[in-house]
Amino acid sequence: MRALTLIFPLLFSNMLFAEPVDYSLPDLDGKMHSLADYKGKWVIVNYWATWCPPCLEEIPDLVNFHEKHRKLGGDVVVLGVNFEDIGKEQLADFVEGQMITYPVLRSEPLATTPLGSVPGLPTTYIISPDGTPVARQVGPVTGEQLDDYISSKKAGTASR
């Protein structure tokens, strides 16, 4: 695992935001979720689509990551943002079939979101407990990579 540690800082591009970002999206039941609802927690915002093979590969690991942190007191939460034009019922069936336990939000595909661009799927943003986006990864991520990054930020050792 040492090799992963050495290349890890290259996986996430650090973001330079002057202040926290907030926006809201509906979940599958129509309930609005805002980034501000999760203030005090690390938030993993994962943009994905049902037709995206790398997205499908990372979902089980994101579910495990989310469940692990939920059991540890909920210091980190995953929000999956479905980034495609798909029917609500079809998406709900997909989410149930994949056993996704984190909130799945809906968004029309946009070139730029309030967090920034989504140049490809999956794209993951990491939001610090104060609501500031601190990193973006275009391409799949693992729970281990997310844990390593968050731990390094908590320890103040991630490159800025």
C-alpha positions in Angstrom: 0.0 0.0 0.0 3.0 2.3 0.2 2.8 2.9 -3.5 -0.7 4.1 -3.2 0.3 6.5 -0.5 3.1 7.9 -2.7 0.9 8.5 -5.7 -2.3 9.4 -3.7 -1.8 13.2 -3.8 -1.9 13.0 -7.6 -5.4 11.5 -7.6 -7.3 14.4 -6.2 -6.9 17.9 -7.6 -7.1 20.4 -4.8 -9.6 23.1 -5.2 -9.2 26.8 -4.4 -12.4 28.2 -3.1 -12.6 31.3 -1.0 -15.7 30.3 0.8 -18.2 27.5 1.4 -20.5 26.6 -1.4 -24.2 25.6 -0.9 -26.8 24.2 -3.2 -29.8 21.9 -3.0 -31.0 18.9 -5.1 -34.0 16.6 -4.6 -33.7 13.0 -3.7 -35.8 10.2 -5.1 -38.7 11.0 -2.7 -38.5 14.7 -3.7 -36.9 15.7 -0.3 -34.4 18.5 -0.8 -30.9 18.0 0.4 -28.6 21.0 0.8 -24.8 20.9 1.4 -25.6 23.1 4.4 -27.6 20.2 5.9 -24.3 18.4 6.3 -22.2 21.2 7.9 -19.7 19.7 10.4 -19.2 16.6 8.3 -17.0 15.7 5.4 -19.2 15.3 2.3 -18.4 13.2 -0.7 -20.4 14.4 -3.7 -20.2 11.8 -6.4 -21.6 12.6 -9.9 -22.5 9.4 -11.7 -24.9 7.8 -14.3 -26.5 4.4 -14.7 -24.9 3.9 -18.1 -21.3 4.7 -16.9 -19.2 1.5 -16.3 -16.6 3.1 -14.0 -19.5 4.6 -12.0 -21.0 1.2 -11.5 -17.7 -0.2 -10.5 -17.2 2.3 -7.7 -20.8 2.2 -6.3 -20.2 -0.9 -4.0 -17.1 0.7 -2.5 -18.9 4.0 -1.9 -21.7 2.2 -0.2 -19.2 0.4 2.1 -17.4 3.7 2.7 -20.7 5.5 3.6 -21.9 2.6 5.9 -18.5 2.4 7.7 -18.6 6.1 8.5 -22.3 6.0 9.4 -21.4 3.3 12.0 -18.5 5.4 13.2 -20.7 8.3 14.1 -21.4 9.9 10.7 -18.4 12.2 10.4 -18.5 11.6 6.6 -21.4 11.2 4.2 -21.7 10.3 0.6 -24.2 12.0 -1.7 -24.6 10.4 -5.1 -25.8 12.8 -7.7 -27.4 11.0 -10.7 -26.3 13.1 -13.6 -28.5 12.0 -16.5 -31.9 12.3 -17.9 -33.6 9.2 -16.5 -37.1 8.5 -15.2 -37.6 8.7 -11.5 -39.0 5.2 -11.3 -36.3 3.7 -13.4 -33.6 5.4 -11.2 -35.3 4.2 -8.0 -35.3 0.6 -9.3 -31.6 0.9 -10.2 -30.7 2.3 -6.8 -32.6 -0.5 -5.1 -31.0 -3.1 -7.3 -27.5 -1.7 -6.5 -28.4 -1.6 -2.8 -27.3 2.1 -2.6 -27.7 3.2 1.0 -26.5 6.8 0.7 -28.8 9.6 -0.5 -29.2 9.7 -4.3 -30.0 13.1 -5.6 -31.1 14.1 -9.1 -29.6 16.7 -11.4 -29.9 17.5 -15.1 -26.5 17.1 -16.7 -24.8 20.5 -16.7 -21.4 21.7 -18.0 -20.8 23.4 -14.7 -22.4 22.8 -11.3 -22.2 25.0 -8.2 -19.2 22.9 -7.2 -17.5 23.3 -10.5 -17.2 21.4 -13.8 -18.0 17.8 -14.3 -15.8 17.0 -17.3 -16.5 13.3 -17.2 -18.2 10.6 -15.1 -17.7 9.7 -12.4 -16.5 13.0 -10.9 -16.2 13.3 -7.1 -15.9 16.5 -5.0 -14.8 16.4 -1.4 -16.4 19.1 0.8 -14.8 19.9 4.1 -16.8 20.2 7.3 -17.0 24.0 6.9 -18.7 23.5 3.5 -15.7 24.4 1.3 -14.9 22.1 -1.7 -11.3 21.0 -1.1 -10.7 18.4 -3.9 -12.1 17.0 -7.1 -11.4 13.7 -8.8 -12.4 12.9 -12.3 -12.6 9.2 -12.6 -13.3 6.4 -10.1 -12.4 6.7 -6.4 -12.2 4.1 -3.7 -13.1 4.3 0.0 -9.5 3.8 0.9 -8.4 6.8 -1.2 -11.2 8.9 0.3 -10.2 7.9 3.8 -6.5 8.6 3.1 -7.3 12.0 1.7 -9.6 13.0 4.6 -7.1 11.7 7.1 -4.3 13.7 5.5 -6.4 16.9 5.5 -7.3 16.4 9.1 -3.6 16.0 9.9 -2.7 19.0 7.7 -0.4 17.0 5.4 -2.3 17.1 2.1 -0.7 19.3 -0.5 -2.6 22.6 -0.9 
